[in-house]
Amino acid sequence: MLALPQVNDQHKVAKRLVSMELGMTENIEELSPEILRSKTEALIMDRKIKENCMQISREMRNLTKFE
């Protein structure tokens, strides 16, 4: 996930996303097509982020089985 925080708690959520290795963040005011492309490619290639996202997805699916 690429977080583009703009207001309020979005900055804190974006930092948490990065600390959990579930994505990256970028300053929306500095975002350009080149940066967006670069970040997107980096996300696609980042094996750790992919593994962590898949793990969280599995955990969330398992939680819904108990409801």
LUMVO-741165 format. One record per atom (N, C-alpha, C, O): residue in one letter; atom name; x, z, y; residue number from 1. Coordinates in nm, 2 decimals. Layout:
N
A  CA  X  Z  Y  NUM .
...
//
This chain:
67
M  N  0.08  0.00  -0.12  1 .
M  CA  0.00  0.00  0.00  1 .
M  C  0.09  0.00  0.12  1 .
M  O  0.19  0.07  0.13  1 .
L  N  0.05  -0.08  0.22  2 .
L  CA  0.12  -0.08  0.35  2 .
L  C  0.03  -0.01  0.45  2 .
L  O  -0.08  -0.06  0.48  2 .
A  N  0.07  0.11  0.50  3 .
A  CA  -0.01  0.18  0.59  3 .
A  C  0.03  0.14  0.73  3 .
A  O  0.15  0.13  0.77  3 .
L  N  -0.07  0.12  0.82  4 .
L  CA  -0.05  0.09  0.96  4 .
L  C  -0.12  0.19  1.04  4 .
L  O  -0.23  0.16  1.10  4 .
P  N  -0.07  0.31  1.05  5 .
P  CA  -0.15  0.42  1.12  5 .
P  C  -0.16  0.39  1.27  5 .
P  O  -0.07  0.33  1.33  5 .
Q  N  -0.28  0.42  1.32  6 .
Q  CA  -0.31  0.40  1.46  6 .
Q  C  -0.34  0.53  1.54  6 .
Q  O  -0.30  0.54  1.65  6 .
V  N  -0.43  0.61  1.48  7 .
V  CA  -0.48  0.73  1.55  7 .
V  C  -0.48  0.85  1.46  7 .
V  O  -0.48  0.84  1.34  7 .
N  N  -0.50  0.97  1.52  8 .
N  CA  -0.53  1.09  1.46  8 .
N  C  -0.45  1.12  1.34  8 .
N  O  -0.32  1.12  1.34  8 .
D  N  -0.51  1.15  1.22  9 .
D  CA  -0.44  1.19  1.10  9 .
D  C  -0.38  1.08  1.02  9 .
D  O  -0.32  1.10  0.92  9 .
Q  N  -0.40  0.96  1.07  10 .
Q  CA  -0.35  0.84  0.99  10 .
Q  C  -0.20  0.85  0.98  10 .
Q  O  -0.14  0.80  0.88  10 .
H  N  -0.13  0.90  1.08  11 .
H  CA  0.02  0.91  1.07  11 .
H  C  0.06  1.00  0.97  11 .
H  O  0.16  0.98  0.89  11 .
K  N  -0.01  1.12  0.96  12 .
K  CA  0.02  1.22  0.85  12 .
K  C  -0.01  1.16  0.71  12 .
K  O  0.07  1.18  0.62  12 .
V  N  -0.12  1.09  0.70  13 .
V  CA  -0.15  1.03  0.57  13 .
V  C  -0.05  0.93  0.53  13 .
V  O  -0.01  0.92  0.42  13 .
A  N  0.00  0.85  0.63  14 .
A  CA  0.10  0.74  0.60  14 .
A  C  0.23  0.81  0.55  14 .
A  O  0.29  0.76  0.46  14 .
K  N  0.27  0.92  0.62  15 .
K  CA  0.39  0.99  0.58  15 .
K  C  0.38  1.04  0.44  15 .
K  O  0.47  1.04  0.36  15 .
R  N  0.26  1.09  0.40  16 .
R  CA  0.24  1.14  0.27  16 .
R  C  0.24  1.03  0.17  16 .
R  O  0.30  1.05  0.06  16 .
L  N  0.19  0.92  0.20  17 .
L  CA  0.19  0.80  0.11  17 .
L  C  0.34  0.76  0.08  17 .
L  O  0.37  0.73  -0.03  17 .
V  N  0.42  0.76  0.18  18 .
V  CA  0.56  0.73  0.16  18 .
V  C  0.63  0.84  0.08  18 .
V  O  0.71  0.81  -0.01  18 .
S  N  0.60  0.97  0.11  19 .
S  CA  0.67  1.08  0.04  19 .
S  C  0.63  1.08  -0.11  19 .
S  O  0.71  1.12  -0.19  19 .
M  N  0.51  1.03  -0.14  20 .
M  CA  0.47  1.02  -0.28  20 .
M  C  0.51  0.89  -0.35  20 .
M  O  0.48  0.87  -0.47  20 .
E  N  0.58  0.81  -0.27  21 .
E  CA  0.63  0.68  -0.32  21 .
E  C  0.51  0.59  -0.37  21 .
E  O  0.52  0.54  -0.48  21 .
L  N  0.41  0.59  -0.29  22 .
L  CA  0.29  0.51  -0.32  22 .
L  C  0.28  0.39  -0.23  22 .
L  O  0.19  0.31  -0.24  22 .
G  N  0.37  0.38  -0.13  23 .
G  CA  0.36  0.27  -0.03  23 .
G  C  0.46  0.29  0.08  23 .
G  O  0.55  0.37  0.07  23 .
M  N  0.44  0.21  0.18  24 .
M  CA  0.53  0.20  0.29  24 .
M  C  0.45  0.21  0.42  24 .
M  O  0.32  0.19  0.42  24 .
T  N  0.51  0.24  0.53  25 .
T  CA  0.44  0.24  0.66  25 .
T  C  0.51  0.16  0.76  25 .
T  O  0.63  0.13  0.75  25 .
E  N  0.44  0.12  0.86  26 .
E  CA  0.50  0.04  0.97  26 .
E  C  0.43  0.07  1.10  26 .
E  O  0.31  0.09  1.09  26 .
N  N  0.50  0.06  1.21  27 .
N  CA  0.44  0.08  1.34  27 .
N  C  0.36  -0.05  1.37  27 .
N  O  0.42  -0.16  1.38  27 .
I  N  0.23  -0.04  1.39  28 .
I  CA  0.15  -0.15  1.41  28 .
I  C  0.18  -0.22  1.54  28 .
I  O  0.16  -0.34  1.56  28 .
E  N  0.23  -0.15  1.64  29 .
E  CA  0.27  -0.20  1.77  29 .
E  C  0.39  -0.29  1.76  29 .
E  O  0.42  -0.38  1.84  29 .
E  N  0.47  -0.27  1.65  30 .
E  CA  0.60  -0.35  1.63  30 .
E  C  0.58  -0.45  1.52  30 .
E  O  0.67  -0.53  1.49  30 .
L  N  0.46  -0.46  1.47  31 .
L  CA  0.43  -0.55  1.35  31 .
L  C  0.44  -0.70  1.40  31 .
L  O  0.38  -0.73  1.50  31 .
S  N  0.51  -0.78  1.32  32 .
S  CA  0.51  -0.92  1.35  32 .
S  C  0.49  -0.99  1.21  32 .
S  O  0.49  -0.92  1.11  32 .
P  N  0.46  -1.12  1.21  33 .
P  CA  0.44  -1.19  1.09  33 .
P  C  0.56  -1.17  0.99  33 .
P  O  0.55  -1.16  0.87  33 .
E  N  0.68  -1.17  1.05  34 .
E  CA  0.80  -1.16  0.97  34 .
E  C  0.81  -1.02  0.91  34 .
E  O  0.85  -1.01  0.79  34 .
I  N  0.78  -0.92  0.99  35 .
I  CA  0.79  -0.78  0.93  35 .
I  C  0.68  -0.76  0.82  35 .
I  O  0.71  -0.71  0.72  35 .
L  N  0.56  -0.82  0.85  36 .
L  CA  0.45  -0.81  0.75  36 .
L  C  0.49  -0.88  0.62  36 .
L  O  0.47  -0.82  0.51  36 .
R  N  0.55  -0.99  0.63  37 .
R  CA  0.60  -1.06  0.51  37 .
R  C  0.71  -0.99  0.44  37 .
R  O  0.70  -0.97  0.32  37 .
S  N  0.80  -0.94  0.51  38 .
S  CA  0.91  -0.86  0.46  38 .
S  C  0.86  -0.73  0.38  38 .
S  O  0.90  -0.71  0.27  38 .
K  N  0.77  -0.66  0.45  39 .
K  CA  0.72  -0.54  0.39  39 .
K  C  0.63  -0.57  0.26  39 .
K  O  0.64  -0.50  0.16  39 .
T  N  0.56  -0.68  0.27  40 .
T  CA  0.47  -0.72  0.16  40 .
T  C  0.56  -0.75  0.04  40 .
T  O  0.53  -0.71  -0.07  40 .
E  N  0.67  -0.83  0.06  41 .
E  CA  0.76  -0.87  -0.04  41 .
E  C  0.83  -0.75  -0.10  41 .
E  O  0.85  -0.74  -0.22  41 .
A  N  0.87  -0.65  -0.01  42 .
A  CA  0.93  -0.53  -0.06  42 .
A  C  0.84  -0.45  -0.15  42 .
A  O  0.88  -0.39  -0.25  42 .
L  N  0.71  -0.44  -0.11  43 .
L  CA  0.61  -0.37  -0.19  43 .
L  C  0.60  -0.43  -0.33  43 .
L  O  0.59  -0.36  -0.43  43 .
I  N  0.59  -0.56  -0.33  44 .
I  CA  0.57  -0.63  -0.46  44 .
I  C  0.69  -0.61  -0.55  44 .
I  O  0.67  -0.60  -0.67  44 .
M  N  0.81  -0.60  -0.49  45 .
M  CA  0.93  -0.59  -0.57  45 .
M  C  0.97  -0.44  -0.61  45 .
M  O  1.05  -0.42  -0.69  45 .
D  N  0.90  -0.35  -0.54  46 .
D  CA  0.94  -0.21  -0.56  46 .
D  C  0.88  -0.15  -0.69  46 .
D  O  0.76  -0.12  -0.69  46 .
R  N  0.96  -0.14  -0.79  47 .
R  CA  0.91  -0.10  -0.92  47 .
R  C  0.86  0.04  -0.92  47 .
R  O  0.76  0.07  -0.99  47 .
K  N  0.92  0.13  -0.85  48 .
K  CA  0.88  0.27  -0.84  48 .
K  C  0.75  0.29  -0.78  48 .
K  O  0.66  0.36  -0.83  48 .
I  N  0.72  0.22  -0.67  49 .
I  CA  0.59  0.22  -0.61  49 .
I  C  0.48  0.17  -0.70  49 .
I  O  0.38  0.23  -0.71  49 .
K  N  0.51  0.06  -0.77  50 .
K  CA  0.41  0.00  -0.86  50 .
K  C  0.38  0.11  -0.98  50 .
K  O  0.27  0.13  -1.01  50 .
E  N  0.49  0.16  -1.03  51 .
E  CA  0.47  0.26  -1.14  51 .
E  C  0.39  0.38  -1.09  51 .
E  O  0.30  0.43  -1.16  51 .
N  N  0.42  0.43  -0.97  52 .
N  CA  0.34  0.55  -0.92  52 .
N  C  0.20  0.51  -0.89  52 .
N  O  0.11  0.60  -0.92  52 .
C  N  0.17  0.40  -0.84  53 .
C  CA  0.03  0.35  -0.81  53 .
C  C  -0.04  0.34  -0.94  53 .
C  O  -0.16  0.38  -0.95  53 .
M  N  0.02  0.29  -1.04  54 .
M  CA  -0.05  0.27  -1.17  54 .
M  C  -0.08  0.41  -1.23  54 .
M  O  -0.18  0.43  -1.29  54 .
Q  N  0.02  0.50  -1.22  55 .
Q  CA  -0.01  0.64  -1.27  55 .
Q  C  -0.12  0.71  -1.20  55 .
Q  O  -0.21  0.77  -1.26  55 .
I  N  -0.13  0.70  -1.07  56 .
I  CA  -0.24  0.76  -0.99  56 .
I  C  -0.37  0.69  -1.03  56 .
I  O  -0.47  0.76  -1.04  56 .
S  N  -0.37  0.56  -1.05  57 .
S  CA  -0.49  0.49  -1.09  57 .
S  C  -0.54  0.54  -1.23  57 .
S  O  -0.66  0.57  -1.24  57 .
R  N  -0.45  0.56  -1.32  58 .
R  CA  -0.49  0.61  -1.45  58 .
R  C  -0.54  0.75  -1.44  58 .
R  O  -0.65  0.79  -1.50  58 .
E  N  -0.48  0.84  -1.36  59 .
E  CA  -0.53  0.97  -1.34  59 .
E  C  -0.67  0.98  -1.28  59 .
E  O  -0.75  1.06  -1.32  59 .
M  N  -0.69  0.89  -1.18  60 .
M  CA  -0.82  0.89  -1.12  60 .
M  C  -0.93  0.84  -1.21  60 .
M  O  -1.04  0.89  -1.22  60 .
R  N  -0.90  0.74  -1.30  61 .
R  CA  -0.99  0.69  -1.40  61 .
R  C  -1.03  0.80  -1.50  61 .
R  O  -1.14  0.82  -1.54  61 .
N  N  -0.92  0.88  -1.54  62 .
N  CA  -0.95  0.99  -1.63  62 .
N  C  -1.03  1.10  -1.57  62 .
N  O  -1.11  1.16  -1.64  62 .
L  N  -1.02  1.12  -1.44  63 .
L  CA  -1.10  1.22  -1.38  63 .
L  C  -1.25  1.19  -1.38  63 .
L  O  -1.34  1.27  -1.40  63 .
T  N  -1.28  1.06  -1.37  64 .
T  CA  -1.42  1.02  -1.36  64 .
T  C  -1.49  1.03  -1.50  64 .
T  O  -1.61  1.03  -1.51  64 .
K  N  -1.41  1.03  -1.61  65 .
K  CA  -1.46  1.05  -1.74  65 .
K  C  -1.53  1.19  -1.76  65 .
K  O  -1.61  1.20  -1.85  65 .
F  N  -1.48  1.28  -1.68  66 .
F  CA  -1.53  1.42  -1.70  66 .
F  C  -1.66  1.45  -1.62  66 .
F  O  -1.72  1.55  -1.64  66 .
E  N  -1.69  1.36  -1.53  67 .
E  CA  -1.81  1.38  -1.44  67 .
E  C  -1.94  1.35  -1.51  67 .
E  O  -2.05  1.36  -1.45  67 .
//
